[in-house]
Amino acid sequence: MSADELAPLHPDAVGFTLFRVLPNGGSRAYTSVEFTRGWAGAEHFLRQLRACGYVRNSSGTPDGWHVLDVLDKDGDIVQDYAIPPHPSRAFAYIKRKLKLAVVRVDAEAAGSAGSLAMTPNRRGLLAQVDAGHVFRDAIGDSYISADRKVTGKIAEMAAAGWVELDTSRPGGFWRCTLHGRAQRQVRICNYGTHAVAETGPVDDPYVLGETRYDAPRRWLATVGDTVTVSTSASAAAVELRRLAVEALTADLAEQEQDALATPRSEEH
């Protein structure tokens, strides 16, 4: 095949989607389209793009900002073509003709997957809350042991649903919600090729889920029976943490209900 000859369309192809790398390093995925004529419709559209100079062979490495992904009947990416930066109207033409819309921006997804990111400082503050050392005074300021003011940090955690005032204890003390306890207990271990969500002792952890590479620009995050698809490893790790926290929160709630339902033995 000559350098100018377009690679044959994959035999399982029935549709397309677009992928775009943003100047800030993020990425953007789009809705997909499936042709009513299946492979024949996709191949006809591809020939139109080739005639206009709007598509070329992918080099197998990052080949620019825009990519045309080829999809099979299950929506899996089976092939891709590069969309050249010149003419600049190529990407807009494909997007308009296929009636595609943005469905995900990685940077936005990372921010929306949880209102707060877990950091060592937040984990440490949650530990102080869990130990019963953080309280709110009469004018609404929060402190650790009366000498370290943490009003802003506690406010953002309260807004995220990580902490709440303990109404069963006098003195305006904060306590961790089940969601906050789960946030503190979940650890994400990134091994480069994949990430693992775990909880429990470091030397004997319980694995909640993991991420794995599935196809170009397709990463899966799996916790239990739930699987989500992301376009980068970093976005998949964010999804993994969100799913793991949700699963652990549910487990903690079930444990709490079981404890309440279990009658205490009578004292003699």
C-alpha positions as CSV (number, residue, x, y, z in Angstrom):
1,M,0.0,0.0,0.0
2,S,1.5,3.4,-1.0
3,A,1.8,6.3,1.4
4,D,-1.1,8.0,-0.4
5,E,-3.4,5.0,-0.3
6,L,-5.9,5.0,2.5
7,A,-6.0,1.8,4.6
8,P,-9.1,-0.3,4.0
9,L,-12.0,0.1,6.3
10,H,-12.2,-2.5,9.0
11,P,-14.7,-5.3,8.0
12,D,-16.7,-4.8,11.3
13,A,-17.1,-1.1,10.9
14,V,-20.6,0.3,11.1
15,G,-20.0,3.9,12.3
16,F,-17.7,6.6,13.5
17,T,-16.9,9.0,16.3
18,L,-14.4,11.8,16.8
19,F,-11.7,12.3,19.3
20,R,-9.8,15.6,19.9
21,V,-6.8,16.4,22.0
22,L,-7.1,19.9,23.6
23,P,-4.2,22.4,23.7
24,N,-4.2,22.2,27.6
25,G,-3.5,18.5,27.5
26,G,-7.0,17.4,28.1
27,S,-9.2,15.5,25.6
28,R,-12.7,15.6,24.2
29,A,-14.9,12.7,23.0
30,Y,-18.0,13.0,20.9
31,T,-21.2,11.1,20.4
32,S,-21.1,8.4,17.8
33,V,-23.1,7.6,14.7
34,E,-24.1,4.2,13.2
35,F,-25.0,4.0,9.5
36,T,-28.2,2.3,8.5
37,R,-26.4,0.6,5.7
38,G,-23.7,-0.6,8.1
39,W,-20.3,-1.1,6.6
40,A,-21.4,0.1,3.1
41,G,-22.5,3.4,4.5
42,A,-19.4,3.9,6.6
43,E,-17.2,3.0,3.6
44,H,-19.0,5.5,1.4
45,F,-18.6,8.3,3.8
46,L,-14.9,7.5,4.3
47,R,-14.4,7.7,0.5
48,Q,-16.0,11.1,0.5
49,L,-13.6,12.3,3.2
50,R,-10.6,10.8,1.3
51,A,-11.6,12.6,-1.9
52,C,-11.7,15.9,0.1
53,G,-8.4,15.3,1.7
54,Y,-10.1,15.3,5.1
55,V,-8.7,12.0,6.4
56,R,-5.4,10.1,6.2
57,N,-3.8,7.0,7.7
58,S,-3.0,7.0,11.4
59,S,0.7,6.6,12.1
60,G,0.1,4.4,15.1
61,T,1.5,7.2,17.4
62,P,-0.1,10.6,18.3
63,D,-0.6,12.1,14.9
64,G,-2.2,15.4,15.6
65,W,-5.1,16.9,17.5
66,H,-8.0,15.2,15.7
67,V,-8.9,11.5,15.2
68,L,-11.7,9.7,13.4
69,D,-12.4,6.5,15.3
70,V,-14.1,3.6,13.6
71,L,-16.7,1.7,15.6
72,D,-18.2,-1.8,15.3
73,K,-21.8,-2.7,16.2
74,D,-21.0,-2.9,19.9
75,G,-19.5,0.6,19.9
76,D,-15.9,-0.6,20.3
77,I,-13.1,1.2,18.5
78,V,-11.7,-1.2,15.9
79,Q,-9.6,1.3,13.8
80,D,-8.8,4.9,13.5
81,Y,-7.8,7.5,10.9
82,A,-6.0,10.8,11.4
83,I,-7.8,14.0,10.5
84,P,-5.1,16.4,9.2
85,P,-4.8,19.9,10.7
86,H,-5.0,21.4,7.2
87,P,-7.5,22.1,5.9
88,S,-8.7,23.3,9.2
89,R,-12.4,22.8,8.1
90,A,-11.9,19.0,8.0
91,F,-12.8,18.3,11.6
92,A,-15.8,20.8,11.6
93,Y,-17.1,19.2,8.4
94,I,-17.1,15.7,9.8
95,K,-18.7,16.8,13.1
96,R,-21.4,18.7,11.2
97,K,-22.1,15.9,8.6
98,L,-22.4,13.2,11.3
99,K,-24.3,15.5,13.7
100,L,-21.9,14.7,16.6
101,A,-21.8,16.5,19.9
102,V,-19.4,16.7,22.8
103,V,-20.0,14.1,25.5
104,R,-16.9,14.3,27.7
105,V,-14.0,16.6,28.5
106,D,-11.5,14.8,30.8
107,A,-10.7,17.8,32.9
108,E,-14.4,18.5,33.5
109,A,-15.0,14.8,34.2
110,A,-12.3,14.8,36.8
111,G,-13.8,17.8,38.5
112,S,-17.4,16.5,38.4
113,A,-16.6,13.0,39.6
114,G,-16.2,14.3,43.1
115,S,-16.4,17.9,44.4
116,L,-13.1,17.4,46.3
117,A,-10.0,15.6,45.4
118,M,-8.4,13.5,48.2
119,T,-5.1,15.0,49.3
120,P,-2.7,14.1,52.2
121,N,-3.9,17.2,54.1
122,R,-7.6,16.4,53.7
123,R,-7.0,12.8,54.7
124,G,-5.2,14.0,57.8
125,L,-8.0,16.4,58.7
126,L,-10.6,13.6,58.2
127,A,-8.5,11.5,60.7
128,Q,-8.7,14.4,63.2
129,V,-12.5,14.7,62.7
130,D,-12.9,10.9,63.1
131,A,-10.9,11.1,66.3
132,G,-13.4,13.8,67.6
133,H,-10.8,16.6,67.8
134,V,-12.5,19.1,65.5
135,F,-15.2,21.4,66.7
136,R,-17.1,24.6,65.7
137,D,-17.3,27.5,68.1
138,A,-20.2,29.9,68.8
139,I,-19.4,32.2,65.9
140,G,-19.1,29.4,63.4
141,D,-15.3,29.0,63.2
142,S,-13.9,25.4,63.3
143,Y,-10.7,24.4,65.1
144,I,-8.6,21.5,66.0
145,S,-8.0,21.3,69.7
146,A,-8.7,25.1,70.1
147,D,-5.4,26.3,68.5
148,R,-5.6,25.5,64.8
149,K,-8.3,27.1,62.7
150,V,-9.6,25.0,59.9
151,T,-12.9,26.8,59.1
152,G,-12.4,26.9,55.3
153,K,-11.2,23.3,55.0
154,I,-14.1,22.0,57.1
155,A,-16.6,24.1,55.2
156,E,-15.6,22.5,51.8
157,M,-15.7,19.0,53.3
158,A,-19.2,19.7,54.7
159,A,-20.3,20.9,51.3
160,A,-18.9,17.7,49.7
161,G,-20.8,15.6,52.3
162,W,-17.6,14.3,54.0
163,V,-18.4,15.7,57.4
164,E,-21.3,16.9,59.5
165,L,-22.0,18.3,62.9
166,D,-22.5,15.6,65.5
167,T,-25.9,16.5,67.0
168,S,-25.6,13.7,69.6
169,R,-22.6,15.2,71.2
170,P,-22.5,18.6,73.0
171,G,-19.8,21.1,72.1
172,G,-20.3,21.5,68.3
173,F,-18.0,18.7,67.3
174,W,-17.8,17.5,63.7
175,R,-17.9,13.9,62.7
176,C,-17.3,12.0,59.5
177,T,-20.2,10.9,57.4
178,L,-20.2,7.4,56.0
179,H,-19.2,9.0,52.7
180,G,-16.3,10.8,54.5
181,R,-15.1,7.6,56.1
182,A,-15.2,5.9,52.7
183,Q,-13.2,8.8,51.2
184,R,-10.6,8.4,53.9
185,Q,-10.4,4.6,53.7
186,V,-10.1,4.2,49.9
187,R,-6.6,4.2,48.5
188,I,-5.8,4.4,44.8
189,C,-2.5,2.6,43.9
190,N,-1.3,3.5,40.4
191,Y,1.0,0.9,38.8
192,G,1.4,2.7,35.5
193,T,-0.2,0.0,33.4
194,H,-3.3,0.0,35.6
195,A,-4.6,1.4,38.9
196,V,-6.2,-0.5,41.8
197,A,-8.6,0.8,44.5
198,E,-8.2,-0.9,47.8
199,T,-9.1,-0.5,51.5
200,G,-8.1,-2.1,54.8
201,P,-4.5,-2.8,56.1
202,V,-1.7,-1.9,53.6
203,D,-0.1,-5.3,54.1
204,D,-3.4,-7.1,53.6
205,P,-5.7,-4.9,51.6
206,Y,-9.1,-5.6,50.2
207,V,-9.3,-4.8,46.5
208,L,-12.4,-2.9,45.5
209,G,-11.7,-2.5,41.8
210,E,-9.2,-1.5,39.1
211,T,-8.7,0.3,35.8
212,R,-7.3,-1.3,32.6
213,Y,-6.4,-0.3,29.1
214,D,-9.0,-1.6,26.6
215,A,-8.3,0.1,23.3
216,P,-6.8,3.4,22.0
217,R,-8.3,6.2,24.1
218,R,-10.4,3.7,25.9
219,W,-9.8,2.9,29.6
220,L,-12.2,0.9,31.8
221,A,-12.8,1.4,35.5
222,T,-14.4,-1.6,37.2
223,V,-15.8,-1.9,40.7
224,G,-18.1,-4.9,41.3
225,D,-20.6,-5.1,38.4
226,T,-20.1,-1.4,37.4
227,V,-17.9,-0.5,34.5
228,T,-17.3,3.0,33.1
229,V,-15.4,4.0,30.0
230,S,-12.9,7.0,30.0
231,T,-10.6,8.4,27.3
232,S,-7.4,8.5,29.4
233,A,-5.8,6.7,32.3
234,S,-6.1,9.7,34.6
235,A,-9.8,10.1,33.9
236,A,-10.3,6.4,34.5
237,A,-8.5,6.7,37.9
238,V,-10.9,9.4,38.9
239,E,-13.8,7.2,37.9
240,L,-12.3,4.3,39.8
241,R,-12.0,6.4,43.0
242,R,-15.6,7.6,42.6
243,L,-17.0,4.1,42.1
244,A,-14.9,2.7,44.9
245,V,-16.0,5.3,47.4
246,E,-19.7,4.7,46.4
247,A,-19.3,1.0,46.9
248,L,-17.5,1.3,50.3
249,T,-20.1,3.9,51.5
250,A,-22.8,1.4,50.7
251,D,-20.9,-1.4,52.6
252,L,-20.4,0.9,55.6
253,A,-24.1,1.8,55.6
254,E,-25.0,-1.9,55.5
255,Q,-22.6,-2.7,58.4
256,E,-24.1,0.2,60.4
257,Q,-27.7,-1.2,59.8
258,D,-26.6,-4.7,60.8
259,A,-25.1,-3.3,64.0
260,L,-28.3,-1.5,64.9
261,A,-30.4,-4.5,64.2
262,T,-28.3,-6.8,66.3
263,P,-29.7,-6.9,69.9
264,R,-27.1,-6.4,72.6
265,S,-26.8,-9.1,75.1
266,E,-28.4,-8.3,78.4
267,E,-26.1,-7.5,81.3
268,H,-26.3,-9.7,84.4
